[in-house]
Amino acid sequence: LDLLEVPREKQREIYSSTAQELLTGLKNGSYTSHELVSVFIQRSYTLGREYCLTAFENFVEAISMAKICDENRERLIKEDKLPSLYGLPISVKDCVRVENQPS
């Protein structure tokens, strides 16, 4: 996996931030989607697996999508076309059918 090394202090900041704070950080360049995904994947490896919090992990695609978001964010901001949750990683704990994924 292409995980970024994110300093511990920045990890703590990310963990304690609200979704709105993370979105603001993405928009102003304090964070990248790749950083956020890397931090949350690392946490999933530790706590998520220890407590069986995830049934299916799609980390490779998450990293790929995060990089695409990072590449396009500045242009979308300039064009005033940035979707409201663009680049914010989420985890869904529910029974949701996702194309090309086990369900």
C-alpha positions as CSV (number, residue, x, y, z in Angstrom):
1,L,0.0,0.0,0.0
2,D,1.1,3.5,-0.8
3,L,0.6,5.0,2.7
4,L,2.1,8.3,3.7
5,E,4.1,8.7,6.9
6,V,2.1,11.4,8.8
7,P,3.7,12.9,11.9
8,R,2.0,11.8,15.2
9,E,0.9,15.3,16.1
10,K,-0.8,15.7,12.8
11,Q,-2.4,12.3,13.2
12,R,-3.8,13.4,16.6
13,E,-5.1,16.6,15.0
14,I,-6.9,14.5,12.3
15,Y,-8.4,12.1,14.8
16,S,-9.8,14.9,16.9
17,S,-11.2,16.9,14.0
18,T,-14.8,17.0,12.9
19,A,-15.8,16.3,9.3
20,Q,-16.2,20.0,8.7
21,E,-12.8,20.8,10.1
22,L,-11.2,18.1,7.9
23,L,-13.0,19.5,4.8
24,T,-11.8,23.0,5.7
25,G,-8.3,21.6,6.0
26,L,-8.6,19.9,2.6
27,K,-9.8,23.1,1.0
28,N,-7.0,25.3,2.5
29,G,-4.2,22.8,1.9
30,S,-3.6,21.8,5.6
31,Y,-4.4,18.2,4.6
32,T,-4.5,16.1,1.5
33,S,-7.0,13.3,1.0
34,H,-4.0,10.9,0.7
35,E,-2.9,12.0,4.2
36,L,-6.4,11.5,5.6
37,V,-6.8,8.1,4.0
38,S,-3.3,7.0,5.1
39,V,-4.1,8.0,8.8
40,F,-7.4,6.2,8.8
41,I,-6.1,3.1,7.1
42,Q,-3.3,2.8,9.7
43,R,-5.9,3.2,12.4
44,S,-8.1,0.5,10.8
45,Y,-5.1,-1.8,10.7
46,T,-4.7,-1.5,14.5
47,L,-8.0,-0.8,16.2
48,G,-10.3,-1.8,13.4
49,R,-8.9,-5.3,13.1
50,E,-8.4,-5.7,16.8
51,Y,-12.1,-5.0,17.5
52,C,-13.5,-6.5,14.2
53,L,-14.9,-3.1,13.2
54,T,-14.6,-3.7,9.4
55,A,-16.0,-6.6,7.4
56,F,-14.4,-5.6,4.1
57,E,-11.5,-3.2,3.5
58,N,-11.0,-1.5,0.2
59,F,-7.7,0.3,0.9
60,V,-6.1,0.1,-2.5
61,E,-9.0,1.8,-4.2
62,A,-9.3,4.3,-1.3
63,I,-5.7,5.5,-1.8
64,S,-6.2,5.7,-5.6
65,M,-9.4,7.8,-5.2
66,A,-7.7,10.0,-2.6
67,K,-4.8,10.8,-5.1
68,I,-7.4,11.6,-7.8
69,C,-9.2,14.0,-5.4
70,D,-5.9,15.7,-4.5
71,E,-5.0,16.1,-8.2
72,N,-8.3,17.7,-9.0
73,R,-9.1,19.7,-5.9
74,E,-7.4,23.0,-6.8
75,R,-9.0,23.1,-10.3
76,L,-12.4,22.4,-8.9
77,I,-12.0,25.1,-6.3
78,K,-11.0,27.6,-9.0
79,E,-14.0,26.6,-11.1
80,D,-16.3,26.8,-8.1
81,K,-17.3,23.2,-8.7
82,L,-16.0,21.5,-5.6
83,P,-18.6,19.0,-4.3
84,S,-19.3,19.5,-0.6
85,L,-17.7,16.2,0.7
86,Y,-15.0,16.0,-2.0
87,G,-12.0,14.0,-0.8
88,L,-13.3,13.2,2.7
89,P,-12.8,9.5,3.4
90,I,-15.7,7.7,5.0
91,S,-16.3,4.2,6.3
92,V,-19.8,2.8,6.1
93,K,-20.8,0.2,8.6
94,D,-24.0,-1.1,7.1
95,C,-25.2,-3.5,4.5
96,V,-24.7,-1.5,1.3
97,R,-24.3,-3.0,-2.2
98,V,-21.2,-1.6,-3.9
99,E,-20.4,-2.4,-7.5
100,N,-17.5,-4.9,-7.9
101,Q,-17.3,-5.5,-4.1
102,P,-18.5,-8.4,-2.0
103,S,-21.8,-7.9,-0.3
